[in-house]
């Protein structure tokens, strides 16, 4: 058997972080078993589904590295097929036409509530003669669900879960306007797409019982289900807007790397011993559908940020430069050309060491792109205005003779110069930092000067010591 999984989002908004985890689990399970991972857009709710939302889902999945196999399936395009199956169920006696009006349904539910009973359809048209049908009323089509016995879900996560069939009513398959319901569409699509395993949130567990009944009515083999507990916020409540960003694309905009997101989402509800840093290759090797937790995982932005910092440090410098280039050019008004790319590449290790997100990295990396003459911030101006300019002016010619121009040699020179002139090291280093970077915060200034080179470093010192 070839394993086939699917991710089936409803395009009514952004890709929820919980949906991203569902997609990840389905992809890894399929890849682990050498199978296929498909994408189905469940866009039958035309009032809420938009092309903008569909594009946003595609974009977020692609950014996360959760690309699917083959072409996406649009559920709404399968409407005729769904109706065809409903007719088959009618023809075989597994479904029937129900002429109960909305008014009568409300009346029935009100009576059930008043009697303290569960509110569900009472089957009044289940065995009624169609000849009794009122004129001019378009019926719905309902599944003739079993009324005795039990429906069992052997779940990958929850174990064996059972419900008495008497607790389930006859669900609607086709509405009175002929449109298929979600339940019918999902079952037909899962069968036609040859889905073997469905991993999804446990809010769908109750749906599984009804869907299995429908699979059985069509004499189809149901997929194996795995219902994963939903993600909660740090306070233990279901993840919501008050806990922060919910959409996957929001984390991209905040400067998180997709590999960090994949690693973090993987650990929300699944584990492999004490392993925290898990590569894509390891995830595929280890994710076999076991070790999925039964308790809700808690989303912790601080843990995600720490994990992202790890991936920033190990990322390819050129890739980070490419990710930042456009924003750096906008922020600095200068091109990320060959010269600045070389500087960024040389300084990336020092920059990434102090960054937690790509946004942090962009902010600190701007020093290698910002053109001369620099606009000094207030703290840099203060350092240079006190005595800093005088220190730099006196040191300029001595510094110009330094060889080799390396971080180590520069630091040794600064220490010797400070000692020889009765200064503390910071009284030399901080003016240098202010002149070279325009700020008082940067990677080690001697590392920065080595990357800029002698000519550029001296030119920046000259910019702040020579008045025109």
C-alpha positions as CSV (number, residue, x, y, z in Angstrom):
1,X,0.0,0.0,0.0
2,X,1.2,3.4,-0.9
3,X,0.7,5.9,1.9
4,X,-1.2,9.0,0.8
5,X,-1.8,11.9,3.2
6,X,-3.5,15.3,2.7
7,X,-3.7,18.7,4.1
8,X,-7.1,20.2,3.6
9,X,-7.4,23.9,4.7
10,X,-10.5,26.0,4.3
11,X,-9.5,29.3,2.5
12,X,-11.3,31.7,4.8
13,X,-8.2,33.5,6.0
14,X,-4.5,33.1,6.8
15,X,-2.8,29.8,7.3
16,X,-3.2,29.2,11.1
17,X,-0.1,28.1,12.9
18,X,-2.1,25.0,13.9
19,X,-2.8,24.3,10.3
20,X,0.9,24.6,9.5
21,X,1.7,22.0,12.1
22,X,-1.0,19.7,10.6
23,X,0.5,20.1,7.1
24,X,4.0,19.3,8.5
25,X,2.8,16.2,10.3
26,X,1.1,14.9,7.1
27,X,4.1,15.7,4.9
28,X,6.6,14.0,7.3
29,X,4.4,10.9,7.7
30,X,4.1,10.5,3.9
31,X,7.8,11.1,3.3
32,X,8.7,8.6,6.1
33,X,6.7,5.9,4.3
34,X,7.8,6.9,0.8
35,X,4.3,8.0,0.0
36,X,2.6,11.1,-1.3
37,X,1.4,14.3,0.4
38,X,-1.5,16.1,-1.3
39,X,-3.2,19.5,-0.9
40,X,-6.9,19.9,-1.1
41,X,-8.5,23.3,-0.7
42,X,-11.9,22.9,0.9
43,X,-13.5,25.9,-0.7
44,X,-17.2,24.8,-0.7
45,X,-18.1,27.8,1.5
46,X,-18.2,30.3,-1.3
47,X,-19.4,33.2,1.0
48,X,-16.2,32.9,3.1
49,X,-13.7,31.4,0.7
50,X,-11.6,33.9,-1.3
51,X,-8.9,33.6,-3.9
52,X,-6.8,36.0,-1.8
53,X,-6.9,33.5,1.1
54,X,-6.1,30.6,-1.2
55,X,-3.0,32.4,-2.5
56,X,-2.0,33.2,1.0
57,X,-2.2,29.5,2.0
58,X,-0.1,28.5,-1.0
59,X,2.4,31.3,-0.2
60,X,2.7,30.3,3.5
61,X,3.1,26.6,2.7
62,X,5.7,27.3,0.1
63,X,7.6,29.6,2.5
64,X,7.5,26.9,5.2
65,X,8.9,24.4,2.8
66,X,5.8,22.3,3.0
67,X,5.3,21.9,-0.8
68,X,2.8,19.3,-1.8
69,X,2.9,16.6,-4.5
70,X,1.0,17.2,-7.7
71,X,-1.6,19.9,-8.4
72,X,-3.9,21.2,-5.6
73,X,-7.4,19.9,-5.6
74,X,-10.3,22.3,-5.4
75,X,-13.2,20.8,-3.5
76,X,-15.8,23.0,-5.1
77,X,-14.8,21.7,-8.5
78,X,-15.9,18.2,-7.4
79,X,-19.5,19.3,-6.7
80,X,-21.0,17.1,-9.4
81,X,-19.1,14.1,-8.2
82,X,-20.3,14.7,-4.6
83,X,-23.9,14.8,-5.8
84,X,-23.4,11.7,-7.8
85,X,-22.4,9.8,-4.6
86,X,-25.4,11.1,-2.8
87,X,-27.6,9.7,-5.6
88,X,-25.9,6.4,-5.3
89,X,-26.7,6.3,-1.6
90,X,-30.3,7.1,-2.4
91,X,-30.4,4.3,-5.0
92,X,-29.0,1.7,-2.5
93,X,-31.3,2.7,0.3
94,X,-28.5,4.2,2.4
95,X,-30.0,7.7,2.2
96,X,-33.4,9.3,1.9
97,X,-35.1,12.6,1.1
98,X,-36.2,14.7,4.0
99,X,-38.9,17.3,3.6
100,X,-38.8,18.8,7.1
101,X,-39.0,22.5,6.9
102,X,-36.5,24.8,8.8
103,X,-39.5,25.9,10.9
104,X,-40.3,22.3,11.8
105,X,-36.6,21.6,12.6
106,X,-36.5,24.5,15.0
107,X,-39.7,23.4,16.6
108,X,-38.3,19.9,17.0
109,X,-35.1,21.2,18.6
110,X,-36.9,23.6,20.9
111,X,-39.0,20.7,22.2
112,X,-35.9,18.5,22.7
113,X,-34.2,21.3,24.7
114,X,-37.3,21.8,26.8
115,X,-37.3,18.1,27.6
116,X,-33.6,18.1,28.4
117,X,-32.8,15.9,25.4
118,X,-29.9,16.2,23.0
119,X,-30.9,18.3,20.0
120,X,-30.7,16.1,16.9
121,X,-32.8,15.2,13.9
122,X,-35.4,12.7,15.0
123,X,-35.6,10.7,11.7
124,X,-39.2,11.7,10.9
125,X,-38.7,11.2,7.1
126,X,-36.4,8.2,7.5
127,X,-39.0,5.5,6.6
128,X,-41.9,7.7,5.5
129,X,-43.6,7.1,2.2
130,X,-42.3,9.7,-0.4
131,X,-45.9,10.0,-1.6
132,X,-46.5,12.1,1.6
133,X,-44.0,14.7,0.4
134,X,-45.5,18.2,0.4
135,X,-45.8,19.9,-2.9
136,X,-43.3,22.6,-3.9
137,X,-40.7,21.7,-1.2
138,X,-37.2,20.9,-2.2
139,X,-35.9,18.2,0.1
140,X,-32.5,17.6,1.6
141,X,-30.8,14.2,1.3
142,X,-29.8,12.6,4.6
143,X,-27.7,9.5,5.3
144,X,-29.7,6.6,6.7
145,X,-27.2,6.0,9.6
146,X,-27.2,2.8,11.6
147,X,-29.2,3.2,14.8
148,X,-27.9,0.2,16.7
149,X,-24.4,-0.9,17.6
150,X,-21.3,1.3,17.7
151,X,-18.9,3.2,15.4
152,X,-15.3,2.7,16.3
153,X,-12.3,4.9,15.4
154,X,-8.9,3.2,15.9
155,X,-6.9,6.4,16.2
156,X,-3.2,6.8,15.8
157,X,-3.2,9.3,18.7
158,X,-6.3,8.8,20.8
159,X,-6.3,5.0,20.6
160,X,-9.6,3.2,20.2
161,X,-12.6,5.6,20.5
162,X,-16.2,4.4,20.4
163,X,-19.5,6.1,20.1
164,X,-23.0,4.5,20.3
165,X,-24.8,4.9,16.9
166,X,-27.9,5.9,18.8
167,X,-26.1,9.1,19.7
168,X,-25.6,10.1,16.0
169,X,-28.5,11.4,13.9
170,X,-29.0,11.2,10.1
171,X,-26.7,13.9,8.8
172,X,-27.5,15.9,5.7
173,X,-25.5,15.0,2.6
174,X,-27.1,17.4,0.0
175,X,-28.8,20.6,1.0
176,X,-32.2,21.6,-0.6
177,X,-30.4,23.6,-3.2
178,X,-28.4,20.6,-4.3
179,X,-25.1,21.7,-2.8
180,X,-23.1,19.0,-0.9
181,X,-22.3,19.4,2.7
182,X,-18.8,19.3,4.2
183,X,-19.2,15.8,5.5
184,X,-20.1,14.3,2.1
185,X,-17.4,16.3,0.2
186,X,-14.6,15.2,2.6
187,X,-15.5,11.5,2.4
188,X,-15.8,11.5,-1.4
189,X,-12.6,13.4,-1.9
190,X,-10.6,11.3,0.5
191,X,-11.8,8.2,-1.3
192,X,-11.2,9.5,-4.8
193,X,-7.8,10.9,-3.8
194,X,-6.9,7.4,-2.3
195,X,-6.1,9.0,1.0
196,X,-4.8,6.3,3.4
197,X,-4.1,8.4,6.5
198,X,-5.7,11.6,7.8
199,X,-3.8,13.5,10.5
200,X,-5.7,16.5,11.8
201,X,-6.8,18.4,14.9
202,X,-8.8,16.6,17.5
203,X,-11.6,19.1,17.0
204,X,-12.5,16.8,14.0
205,X,-12.7,13.6,16.1
206,X,-16.5,13.7,16.3
207,X,-16.6,14.2,12.5
208,X,-14.7,10.9,12.1
209,X,-17.6,8.8,13.5
210,X,-20.0,10.3,10.9
211,X,-17.4,10.0,8.1
212,X,-16.7,6.4,8.9
213,X,-20.5,5.7,8.7
214,X,-20.5,7.3,5.3
215,X,-17.5,5.3,4.1
216,X,-19.2,2.1,5.3
217,X,-22.4,3.0,3.5
218,X,-20.5,3.3,0.2
219,X,-18.6,0.1,1.0
220,X,-15.3,2.1,0.9
221,X,-12.3,1.5,3.2
222,X,-12.0,4.5,5.6
223,X,-8.5,6.0,6.0
224,X,-6.6,5.6,9.3
225,X,-7.2,8.7,11.4
226,X,-4.8,10.5,13.8
227,X,-6.4,13.3,15.8
228,X,-3.8,15.6,17.4
229,X,-4.7,17.8,20.3
230,X,-4.9,21.5,19.4
231,X,-2.2,24.0,20.2
232,X,-2.7,26.1,23.4
233,X,-1.2,29.3,24.5
234,X,1.3,29.6,27.4
235,X,-1.7,30.0,29.8
236,X,-3.2,26.7,28.8
237,X,-6.1,28.2,26.9
238,X,-6.7,27.4,23.2
239,X,-4.4,29.5,21.0
240,X,-6.0,32.8,20.1
241,X,-5.2,36.3,19.0
242,X,-4.6,37.4,22.5
243,X,-1.6,35.0,22.6
244,X,0.0,36.8,19.7
245,X,0.3,36.1,16.0
246,X,-1.7,33.2,14.6
247,X,-0.8,33.2,10.9
248,X,2.3,31.5,9.6
249,X,3.1,34.5,7.4
250,X,3.2,36.7,10.4
251,X,6.2,34.8,11.7
252,X,8.0,35.2,8.4
253,X,7.4,39.0,8.6
254,X,8.8,38.9,12.2
255,X,12.1,37.4,10.9
256,X,11.8,33.7,11.7
257,X,13.4,31.2,9.4
258,X,11.2,28.4,7.9
259,X,13.5,25.7,9.1
260,X,13.2,27.1,12.7
261,X,9.4,27.1,12.3
262,X,9.4,23.5,11.0
263,X,11.6,22.3,13.9
264,X,9.5,24.2,16.5
265,X,6.1,23.0,15.1
266,X,7.4,19.4,15.0
267,X,8.1,19.5,18.7
268,X,4.6,20.8,19.5
269,X,2.9,17.5,20.2
270,X,5.6,15.1,19.1
271,X,9.0,14.2,20.5
272,X,12.0,12.0,19.9
273,X,13.7,11.6,23.3
274,X,15.5,14.7,24.4
275,X,16.2,15.9,20.9
276,X,15.4,19.5,20.4
277,X,17.3,20.4,17.2
278,X,16.0,18.1,14.5
279,X,16.9,18.4,10.9
280,X,14.4,17.7,8.1
281,X,16.2,14.5,7.3
282,X,16.0,13.3,10.9
283,X,12.3,14.3,11.1
284,X,11.5,12.2,8.0
285,X,13.4,9.3,9.4
286,X,11.8,9.4,12.8
287,X,8.2,10.6,12.2
288,X,6.4,7.3,11.8
289,X,3.1,8.3,13.4
290,X,4.0,7.2,16.9
291,X,5.1,9.4,19.8
292,X,2.2,11.9,19.2
293,X,1.1,13.3,22.5
294,X,-2.5,13.2,23.8
295,X,-2.2,16.4,25.7
296,X,-2.3,19.9,24.1
297,X,1.1,21.4,23.4
298,X,1.7,25.0,24.5
299,X,3.1,27.6,22.1
300,X,6.0,29.4,23.6
301,X,7.4,32.3,21.5
302,X,10.5,32.5,23.6
303,X,11.4,28.9,22.8
304,X,10.7,29.5,19.1
305,X,12.9,32.6,19.2
306,X,15.8,30.7,20.9
307,X,15.5,28.0,18.3
308,X,15.5,30.6,15.5
309,X,18.7,32.1,16.9
310,X,20.3,28.7,16.6
311,X,19.3,28.4,12.9
312,X,20.5,31.9,12.1
313,X,24.0,31.0,13.4
314,X,24.1,27.9,11.2
315,X,22.5,29.4,8.1
316,X,24.5,30.0,4.9
317,X,25.7,33.6,4.9
318,X,24.8,34.2,1.2
319,X,21.3,33.0,1.8
320,X,20.8,35.4,4.7
321,X,22.2,38.2,2.6
322,X,19.7,37.4,-0.2
323,X,16.9,37.4,2.4
324,X,17.9,40.8,3.7
325,X,19.1,42.6,0.6
326,X,15.9,44.3,-0.4
327,X,15.1,45.6,3.1
328,X,18.7,46.7,3.6
329,X,18.6,48.7,0.5
330,X,15.3,50.3,1.5
331,X,16.6,51.1,5.0
332,X,20.0,52.5,4.0
333,X,19.3,54.0,0.6
334,X,22.4,52.2,-0.7
335,X,22.8,49.2,-3.0
336,X,23.8,45.8,-1.7
337,X,26.5,45.5,-4.4
338,X,29.6,43.3,-4.7
339,X,31.6,45.3,-2.1
340,X,28.9,45.4,0.5
341,X,28.0,41.8,-0.1
342,X,31.7,40.9,0.7
343,X,31.5,42.9,3.9
344,X,28.2,41.3,4.9
345,X,29.6,37.8,4.2
346,X,32.7,38.5,6.2
347,X,30.8,39.9,9.1
348,X,27.9,37.5,9.1
349,X,29.2,35.2,11.8
350,X,29.6,38.1,14.2
351,X,26.2,39.6,13.3
352,X,24.3,36.3,13.6
353,X,25.9,35.5,16.9
354,X,24.0,38.4,18.4
355,X,20.7,38.1,16.5
356,X,17.6,36.2,17.4
357,X,15.5,37.0,14.3
358,X,16.2,38.0,10.7
359,X,14.8,41.4,11.7
360,X,17.5,41.7,14.4
361,X,20.1,40.7,11.8
362,X,18.9,43.3,9.3
363,X,19.1,46.1,11.9
364,X,22.7,45.2,12.8
365,X,23.8,44.3,9.3
366,X,22.9,47.8,8.0
367,X,26.3,49.1,9.3
368,X,28.0,47.3,6.4
369,X,25.7,48.8,3.8
370,X,25.1,52.4,5.1
371,X,27.0,54.8,2.9
372,X,29.4,57.6,3.9
373,X,29.2,60.1,5.4
374,X,27.3,58.5,8.2
375,X,24.5,60.1,10.1
376,X,25.6,59.7,13.7
377,X,23.0,58.8,16.4
378,X,22.8,60.9,19.6
379,X,24.9,58.6,21.7
380,X,27.7,58.5,19.0
381,X,27.6,62.2,18.7
382,X,28.0,62.6,22.5
383,X,31.0,60.3,22.6
384,X,32.7,62.2,19.8
385,X,31.8,65.6,21.2
386,X,33.3,65.0,24.6
387,X,36.9,64.0,23.8
388,X,36.4,61.3,21.2
389,X,37.2,63.4,18.1
390,X,40.5,64.6,19.7
391,X,41.5,61.0,20.5
392,X,40.7,59.9,16.9
393,X,42.5,62.9,15.3
394,X,45.6,62.2,17.3
395,X,45.5,58.4,16.6
396,X,44.8,58.7,12.9
397,X,48.3,58.9,11.5
398,X,49.6,56.2,13.8
399,X,46.7,53.9,13.0
400,X,47.4,54.4,9.3
401,X,50.8,52.8,9.6
402,X,49.4,49.6,11.2
403,X,50.2,46.3,9.6
404,X,48.7,43.8,9.3
405,X,45.2,45.2,9.4
406,X,43.5,42.4,11.3
407,X,41.1,42.4,14.3
408,X,43.8,41.0,16.5
409,X,46.4,43.6,15.5
410,X,43.9,46.4,15.8
411,X,42.9,45.4,19.3
412,X,46.6,45.1,20.3
413,X,47.3,48.5,18.8
414,X,44.3,50.1,20.7
415,X,45.4,48.6,24.0
416,X,49.0,49.8,23.5
417,X,47.8,53.3,22.3
418,X,45.5,53.7,25.3
419,X,48.2,52.6,27.8
420,X,50.7,54.9,26.2
421,X,48.4,57.9,26.4
422,X,47.0,57.3,29.9
423,X,43.6,56.3,28.5
424,X,41.3,53.3,29.2
425,X,40.6,51.0,26.3
426,X,37.0,52.1,26.0
427,X,38.2,55.7,25.6
428,X,39.8,54.6,22.3
429,X,37.4,51.8,21.3
430,X,34.1,53.7,21.7
431,X,35.1,56.7,19.6
432,X,36.3,54.3,17.0
433,X,32.9,52.5,17.1
434,X,31.0,55.8,16.9
435,X,33.0,57.0,13.8
436,X,33.0,53.6,12.0
437,X,29.4,52.6,12.6
438,X,27.6,55.8,13.5
439,X,26.3,54.1,16.7
440,X,27.5,52.9,20.1
441,X,26.3,49.3,19.6
442,X,27.9,46.9,17.1
443,X,29.8,43.7,16.8
444,X,33.4,43.9,18.2
445,X,34.7,47.1,16.7
446,X,38.1,45.7,15.8
447,X,36.3,42.9,13.8
448,X,34.2,45.6,12.1
449,X,37.3,47.6,11.2
450,X,39.1,44.6,9.8
451,X,36.1,43.9,7.6
452,X,35.9,47.5,6.3
453,X,39.6,47.5,5.7
454,X,42.2,50.2,6.3
455,X,41.2,52.7,3.6
456,X,37.5,52.7,4.5
457,X,38.0,52.7,8.2
458,X,40.4,55.7,8.0
459,X,38.0,57.5,5.7
460,X,35.3,57.2,8.3
461,X,37.5,58.5,11.0
462,X,38.4,61.4,8.7
463,X,34.7,62.2,8.2
464,X,34.2,62.9,11.9
465,X,37.6,64.6,12.7
466,X,38.0,66.9,9.7
467,X,35.7,69.9,9.5
468,X,34.9,71.5,6.1
